[in-house]
Amino acid sequence: MSELRIFSYLPNPRIWKATIAARLCGVKVEVVGASPKELKSWLWDFDARPVTSEEQLRPGEAAAGKTGFKGLLHKTGAFIEAHPFGTVPAAFSPDGKIGIFESNSIMRAVARLGEGRFPLYGHGPYEASRIDSFLDVSLVFARDSQIYLLSLISGTLTQEIHARMSDGFAVFAGGINQALSPDNEFLVDGKITLADICFVAELSLFFNEKTRISELESKGLKPILHKQVEAEFPLAFAHFARLRKHPAFAPDVEPYLTKIENKASHVDHSAGR
């Protein structure tokens, strides 16, 4: 039996925060979900599943989609009670009674479940609070990147959104780069913590920009992940490159990034670059 059940659209790098943590500290996590298009016809619940054509939803089990989803979604009253903001990823305790929402909190739950096996939350209140500082900064970056990537996909990107994201990325990557200098192998405590996991998940999601270069060029805008970006933040990108190969990270990260990189390479060759 799993110790935590997660319901989400898939693939979703933000649930890797929990699955990577689970591998490191030996926690059993179950992930249930489908692509965003398919998830529109799912029943959002602890027992999440596709809604069959024969089923009739009870009153109140249709809710307006939020960021990234359009139209009505099928959410049970129990789902809304457990997850008052009604978003995914959504996690549940094994009995389905307690809901945990937002990817960083779901990751923290895994770390607490496995704290006796791997100290992902550091040692003591000061290290834990330093880790929380990185997680708080990542929330700002995550919000900006979500707005940016969705605007790229929908064709609504503006110069203002691009400029805000460019500044936000520089702050985020610059802070990570600084934390790793001069000789720090990891962000906190000399070993992998939640701070490192969150960094890899959020940067992996941002790599989707690489498949949207033509949209940027059509607006006369420069990619934020331009060819010189690794030279600007060498320690941050070296850390990322090292962790994506780590046994706890690679099962999630490598297939996802390889697909993005192959697609981006195909776009470059098609455009004659």
N, C-alpha and C positions, 0 to 999 in steps of 0.2 A: 504494500500500500504506500502511495506517495505521501510525503510529509507536507507537500504544498502543490496545489493545482493552479495552473496559470492558463487563462483564456486570452487569446490575442489574435490579431491578424498576423499572418506569416508570409514571408520571413519578416522578422522585426528585430533588428540589432539590439533594441532596448531590453528584450527579454533575455538576451545573452548575459546581461548583468547577473541574472539569477542562475542561469544554467552553468555559466563559468564558475560562479561561486559554489554551486552545488558539486561540481566535479572536484574542486579543491578541498572541500570540507566534508564530502561524503554524505550529502543530503539527497534524498530521493525527491525529484521534482517531475511532475507530469505537465506537459504542455499540450493544449488542445486549441485548434483553430484552423483557419483557412485564409486564402487571399482576401484582400479587402472587398473585391467584387463578390466573392462567394459568401463572405461573412454577413452581407446585407440580408441574406435569406436564412441566417442561423437564428436559433433561439438563444439569446444571451442569458446565461444562467450558470449555476454551478454544474449542472448537467448539460452544458452547451452542446448543441447538435443542430444539423440542418432541419428546418421546418418542412414537414412533408405537405404536399398539396391537399391532403385530406384533413389536416389539422386546422382547427379554428382557434385563433388567439382570443383569449379572454380580454374584456375591456381593460385598457391601461397597459397592454403589453405591446404597444407600438409607441416609439419615442423618436423624436427628430434626431437625425444624425448630427454629430458634432464635428470637430476638425478632422478633415480627411474623409468623411463619409457624407453622402448626400441622400436625401429622402428619409423614409421611415425605417427604423431598426426595431427588431423584435426583442424587447427587454422585459423579463419577468419582474414582478414586484419585488421578489426576493433578491434579484440582481441589483436593483436600484437601492434597496435597503442596505445591502452589503457594500455597494459602491455608489455613494451619493452623487458623485459627479458623472457617473454613467459612462466612463471611458475605458478603453483597453490600452495596455495590458491590465488585466484584473486577476488577482490571485485570491484563493480561498484556503482556509484551514481545511484539514481532511474531512471534517464533518459538514463543511459548507456553510457554517454559521458565521464565520468571521471573514470579512472582506478586507483585502489589502490592495490599495491602489497607488499608482505612480511607480515607475520602474525602479527608482532608487530605494523606495520603501520596500518593494518586493525583494530586492537584492539584500537589504538589511535583514529582512526576515530570514532569508537563507543563512546569512552569516550568524545570526543569533541561534538558529537551530543547530548549526554545526560548530559553535564557538569552542567547544572542547576538543575539536579535532584539528582546526586550522584557524589561527588568530587573524581572520580577515579584517577585523575591526581594531587591530592593533593591540597594544598592551596598556590598559589603564585609561582613565578619562581624558588625559591630555592628548594622547595619540588618537583616540577615538574622535575627539573634537577636531583635531587637525584633518582627519579623514573627512569628517562632515564638511569642513571648509571647502575641500575640493569638490564634494558632491553638490554643495550649494552653488558654487561657481558653474558647475556643469549644467545646472537647471537653467541658468540664464542663457548659456550657449545653446542648450537644447531647444529652448523656446524660439530663439532667433533662427536657428537652423531649420526648424519645422516650418516657420513662416517663409523662409527663403526657398526651401526645396519645393514646397507646395506651390509657391508662386511660379517657380521654374516649370513645374509640370503643367500647371494650368494656363501658362502663357500670360500671367498677370504681373510678372516681375517688373519693378520700377527701379530707377536709379537710387531712390531713397532706401528701398529694401536692400539693394546690393551694397550700398555704402555702409548701412548699419551692420550687415552681416560681415563685411570685410573688416570693420573695426572690431566686431565681436570675436571674430576668429583670431585676430592678432592678439587680443587680450588673453583669450583662452590658451592658444598655442604658446604665447610668450610666457605665461605663468607656468605652464607645464615644463617648458624649456628651462626656466629659471630654477624650478624645484629639483630638476635632475642635475644641476651643475653644483660643484665641479665634478664630483665623483659619486653621486648617488645613483645606485642601480635601479631603485624604485622610488616612488613618490613619498612614501612614509615608512619608517621603521626598518628599512633595509630588506624588506621582502614584499611580495605581492599583497596588496590590500584592496579594499573596495575602491579606493581612489584610482588605482591602475586599471581595474576592470571597467569602471565607468568611463574612463578616458578612452579606452579602446573601443567600447561600444558606441559612444557618441561620435568619435572620429570615423568609424566604419560607416555609420549611417550618412555622414556628411560626404563620403566618397561618391555618393550618387550624383554629385555635381559633375563628375567626370563624364557622365553619359549625356550631359545637357550642354555641351560646349557650343553647339550650333545655335541654341536659343540665346546664349550669352552674346555670341558674336553678332547675331542679328540685331541686337540692341546696342552694339558697340561697347560691350562690357567685358572686362578681363576676368577669367576664372580665378576664384580665390585660391583653389588648389592648382596654381600655375606651376610651370616647370621649375622655377627657382624656389618654391616654397620650402622644400626640404633643406635647402642651404640657409634659409632664414631662421629655421627652427630645427637645427640638426639633432639636438639631443631628444627633442620630443618625437621626431619622426624615426629616429633610431630605436627609441623605446617601443614605439608602435610596431616597427618591423620585427623586433625581437619577440614581443609578446604574441603577435599573430601566429607565430610558429610554436608557441608553448603548447604542450599537450592538453592543458585545460582550456585553452582558447581556440586552438586550431579547428576542432570539429565544427564549430559555429562560424568562425571568422574566415577561414581559408576558402571554402566553397563560395561564400557570398562575395568576397573581394575578388576572387578569381573571375567570377562571372561579370562583375562590374568592369574589371580591367580588360577582359576580352571584348566586352561590348564597346568600351571606350576606344580600344585599339582599332576595332572595326570601323567606328565612326571616323577616326583619324585617317585611316587608309581610304575610306570612301570619299573623304573631302580632299584627298591628295596632300595631306599634311605629312 
